[in-house]
Amino acid sequence: MCWPPLPNRPEPPKSAYALRVSDDQTENVPDRVPAEHVPGVGPHPQPWPDDPRLDPELLAAGDTRNVLDRYRYWTLAAIRADLDTRRHPLRIAIQNWSHDFNIGSVVRTANAFNVAGVHIVGKRRWNRRGAMVTDRYLHVLHHESAAELAAFCAEHGYTMIGIDNLPGSVPLETAALPEAAMLVFGSETSGLTDELAAACTQLLAITQYGSTRSINAGAAAAIAMYAWAQQWADPGSGVAHPGGN
Ligand SMILES: C[S@@+](CC[C@H](N)C(=O)[O-])C[C@H]1O[C@@H](n2cnc3c(N)ncnc32)[C@H](O)[C@@H]1O
């Protein structure tokens, strides 16, 4: 194999990864992915429906955003407002020390589970790459410290549950989760800090069966949100496929 690549090497096929941008530019990323990757819809035939939730630009140009079919052509504000009517009383907190790629993944899953909020603890700027702009439909809050997060939870009646396989943790699989739960995850490099772990009511671990010490925070968050949903979400209020009602 030649390295570096030969100058006349053909371009790799365009893929969704073409959307990757530097972390600082995500504010400007259009909420679109190429039509060949997401089955979107083209321009809406005339006459257009008389519905204030619909975005004239999307009606004219088509809608290839990564949204459920029911939200096709809706404005971002209308989608957020609709999600706000049925957010789960579940919140997710993640420590942000190392600009970790996992945080975007956590945010995307948090959107899928329609949580009430995502809380970034530590550095304000977080790595949005894996979020695929799903944060726009969420309420993302920032806290400088564990104490600030704990104060938020005390004020709003949320129980802090640390998700980490630290000493003293008990299996998530058999734990009863509170309905108003703040699930707290550590950073990929160092895990939950002592301070944040101490602020949690209990520590829950996802039981593992292989040789690795841990799974990545994005995967752990997805498992924990699913576990919460198994106990508290109404499957009838969700959708199993993007075209579902
Ligand atoms: C890579 S792990 C951090 C280190 C981990 N405590 C260790 O000793 O290797 C990053 C984060 O993912 C989550 N995590 C990873 N594996 C987990 C597990 N088996 N149970 C619960 N959380 C886990 C935790 O939130 C953890 O802080």
The ligand as an ORCA input file, in Angstrom:
! r2SCAN-3c Opt
* xyz 0 1
  C     -14.467      4.666     29.809
  S     -15.505      4.822     31.167
  C     -14.462      5.436     32.450
  C     -13.665      4.615     33.315
  C     -14.185      3.450     34.123
  N     -14.721      3.778     35.415
  C     -13.013      2.484     34.278
  O     -12.630      2.197     35.375
  O     -12.464      2.084     33.269
  C     -16.409      6.280     30.788
  C     -17.781      6.371     31.376
  O     -18.610      5.417     30.746
  C     -19.573      4.918     31.662
  N     -19.365      3.460     31.772
  C     -18.493      2.726     31.103
  N     -18.617      1.431     31.399
  C     -19.607      1.337     32.307
  C     -20.233      0.268     33.009
  N     -19.871     -0.998     32.825
  N     -21.221      0.560     33.860
  C     -21.632      1.828     34.044
  N     -21.086      2.877     33.400
  C     -20.093      2.649     32.551
  C     -19.348      5.644     32.956
  O     -20.225      6.754     33.048
  C     -17.898      6.086     32.842
  O     -17.654      7.209     33.660
*
